[in-house]
Every structure is written in structure tokens, then in C-alpha cells.
Amino acid sequence: MNLSLDWSFYNWDLISNFVLKGLAFSLMLTVIATVGGVFFGTLLALMRLSGKKWLDVPATIYVNGMRSIPLVMVILWFFLLVPMLIGRPIGAEISAIITFTAFEAAYFSEIMRAGIQSVPRGQVFAGQALGMSYGQNMRLVVLPQAFRNMLPVLLTQTIILFQDTSLVYAIGAYDMLKGFEVAGKNYGRPVEAYIAAAVLYFVICFGLSWIVKRIHKKIAIIR
């Protein structure tokens, strides 16, 4: 097998004309899904820790259900079924944002729940002794410490989320992988395109992983 690469394929035109647009969407999707996932995941975690069945049961069903289904299936179901229910298409990009936020909320919920449970009970009792309500105790005492404890895990999940954004390719959204794929088709060099995509994904994720390790070491020193 003679595999000869066309090195002229790798130039600034590839990045500016095809990749930057997709990279911008991938990063935007990652940020929105992370922020939304942490917000709704925190609510789900608090529901599961509330001790009230009418809150705990639906939250548990949602989290376990989402975590038991492949993300690509959730993306396809939402993209194909929701337009049938509402009577009009919602677009691949909007569909991806809603789907990723809803899906990641289940994973961030478990991270948040573990982080909340990692806070010593003495801190909770101290807040109660000061006359704080459950909401004040969570907001002012528990959650700030929990976020610090689970920050490396949250960032690691965000890196995984960035990698998963390539799955929006299944519904035709223009993400970073789609940009490389379009460039490969236009220039007739699909092998070079997918190699470049793999290298760029590796560089971004490896760099972010290195940052997470540095943050983890600093948090360990603070502890």
C-alpha cells in the first residue's frame, strides 16, 4: 500500500476557510453545554440529596436514563422526533445545544452530588448552628467547597464534552470535524483531512488536560 500525503494540503486556507467556523461552533457548544449542564446538574444533585421522594425519584430516573443511552442516539432522537412533535424543524445547531445540555446535566449531576457529599458534615452542622436555612447553607457553605473539590473532575468532563461535539456530525451540524471533512472532499484529500483533524483534537485536548493537572496540583496544595 502506497500512502503518499499531499503536504500542500496543510495551509492557512484550510484553517481560515473550513476549520475556524467549525472550531468556533465546537467551542461554543462546549461552553454552553458545560454551563447549562453544571446549572441543571446542580439542581438534579440537590433534588437527589433532598431526602424527599417526590424530588429524588424523578431526578434519579432522569440521571440514570440519560447515562444509559448513547449520546449519538439522544442527538438523533431529538433532531428527528422533536420537529415531528412541534411541526417545524429547529435546526441542527439548536438541536445540538439543547441535546448536549440535557445530556451533560446527567453527568455533571453525579459529579456535583459527589462533590457535595465530599464536604465534611461538620461544615453543614456549623452552618445550621449559625441559623442558616438549607438554601443558605448550600449556597454559602457547601457549594463553594464542593466546587473547589470537584473542579478537576468538572474540567475533565468538559474535555470529554469537547471531544463528543464531533458527534453532531451525525445531524449535519458544522463543527470542527465537519470543517475538515468538507475540506477533504473539496480538495480530494480525505486522508490528509482526517489526519489533521485527529492532530488538532489531540493538541487541544492534551493542552487542556495539562492545564487540569496543574489546577489539580494547586488544589491539592491548598488542601
HELIX and SHEET records of a PDB file:
HELIX    1   1 TRP A    7  PHE A    9  5                                   3    
HELIX    2   2 TRP A   12  LEU A   14  1                                   3    
HELIX    3   3 ILE A   15  VAL A   19  3                                   5    
HELIX    4   4 LEU A   20  ARG A   48  1                                  29    
HELIX    5   5 LYS A   53  ARG A   67  1                                  15    
HELIX    6   6 LEU A   71  ILE A   86  1                                  16    
HELIX    7   7 ALA A   92  SER A  118  1                                  27    
HELIX    8   8 ARG A  121  ALA A  129  1                                   9    
HELIX    9   9 TYR A  134  ASN A  137  1                                   4    
HELIX   10  10 MET A  138  VAL A  142  3                                   5    
HELIX   11  11 LEU A  143  ASP A  164  1                                  22    
HELIX   12  12 THR A  165  ILE A  171  5                                   7    
HELIX   13  13 MET A  176  TYR A  187  1                                  12    
HELIX   14  14 PRO A  190  ILE A  222  1                                  33    
END                                                                             
